[in-house]
Amino acid sequence: MDYQFQWRPVIQALPQLLEASLVTLQVSVLSMGLGLLMGLVLYFIRKSPILPLRAFATTWIEVARNTPSLFQIFIFYWGLGEFGIFLSPYVSVVAALSFNCAGYMAETYRGGFAAVPKGQNMAARTLGMTAWQSLRYVELPQVLRAIYHPMTNQFTWIILASSLGMLAGLRELSGETQYFNSRTFRTFEFFMAAAVIYYVITKIALLVLKAIGWNLFKAERAAK
Amino acid sequence: MTPVFTSLQWSDLLFLLEGAWNTILISVVAIILGSVLGAIIGWLMSLKNTALNLTMMSIIDVFRSVPLLIQLILFDSFVAIAGFPLPPFFSGTIVLTVYTAALVAGVARAGIEAVPPTLRAAARCLGLSYFQELRYVTFPVGLRTAFPSWLGVALATVKDSALVSAIGYVELLRASQILNTRTQESVKIMLLVGVLYFALSYPLSLLGSRYEKKMASNDHP
């Protein structure tokens, strides 16, 4: 092996890489938030009595779950161009990831709502709550507890998937790494640094989410 | 002067199908090899050796906390540095196999641990050797719980195989991009690619949900 590892360019580029990690985090948080909201809407639309709505939600969920996320990013980035819609890399990556996340979350919500006994809703309604109040104050808090763990997994997955932004020209952590790689040709060194940063980011994100969960579900722990 | 862009032809369909075949090829190889490797790791982890488990888990954790795309590029550049560059199919298969194995290991471990210890002890009492018990009792019983999750991993591998395009393997997605560049008819091509991916993945997810329903109705008649 006559290859000389050269880490200096990586160390020099470290501030920019860390700055790009913030873009990664931004994209992930944004996609996760949008995905959570749209997933909930999809879950309700899927149960609606109106067939076209139901078909729409089912198609969304199945396409999101059964095609590669990279393909979904390409659809938003290049596919829409044919219709005259030109999205920036940032918007197309966020759109694709939240499209994907919504599909997965809709299924997760289904499991979450199934975990709440039907009597809860009935009891809430009997006590005079409106349907919305019952959802907001009785069911959703329990659903949130049920889906919290799968949700953290989904978030880690989104952080990792945001690396695909590199292939759509987004300058998040991977894209920035690729940029420096193309200027210095230190492929291994740069991507090694990116791998380490990704590892640290996912670990920190998991820790933070665990801490939030620990605070959110204090009451449940006390009840046990 | 020949035009820069040529329109879509029927022979291009063949090119896409060839890409789809490559997607199937790399996914099937990675799923089979990854499942075997993952099952072995899962079995080793079910032995409850603390030092071994800690090592295994931290290694698996690395594979699950670094994006697959980065792993592919890293491995591809590493073998080139080490002096034996591999064709994209091989480096892609190796990375995808290890990644799949890391996911299967957890599934296999959960499957093995779902088998009641008393059942395993009973099999041993009846005179089965350790490996006979593993083969004829733990494997079939554990498979029942592990199968849906394993299908999920297999499905993920099929979809993740699209990332191997980044190191130059011409699978379905890469083939579609090559056509896109030449014909500039992205919508038709992307739609077709979407349908092909869907046709590959949907049977797997359908099988998974059917199986889960069947299991649920078995447990609560």
Interface residues (C-beta under 8 A of the other chain):
Chain A: M1 D2 Y3 E62 V63 R65 N66 T67 P68 S69 L70 F71 F74 I75 W78 G79 G81 E82 F83 T156 L160 A161 S163 L164 M166 L167 S174 T187 F188 F191 M192 A194 A195 Y198 Y199 T202 K203
Chain B: V62 S65 V66 P67 L68 L69 I70 Q71 I73 L74 S77 F78 I81 A82 G83 L155 K159 D160 S161 A162 L163 S165 A166 L173 Q177 N180 E185 S186 V187 M190 V193 G194 Y197 F198 S201 Y202 S205
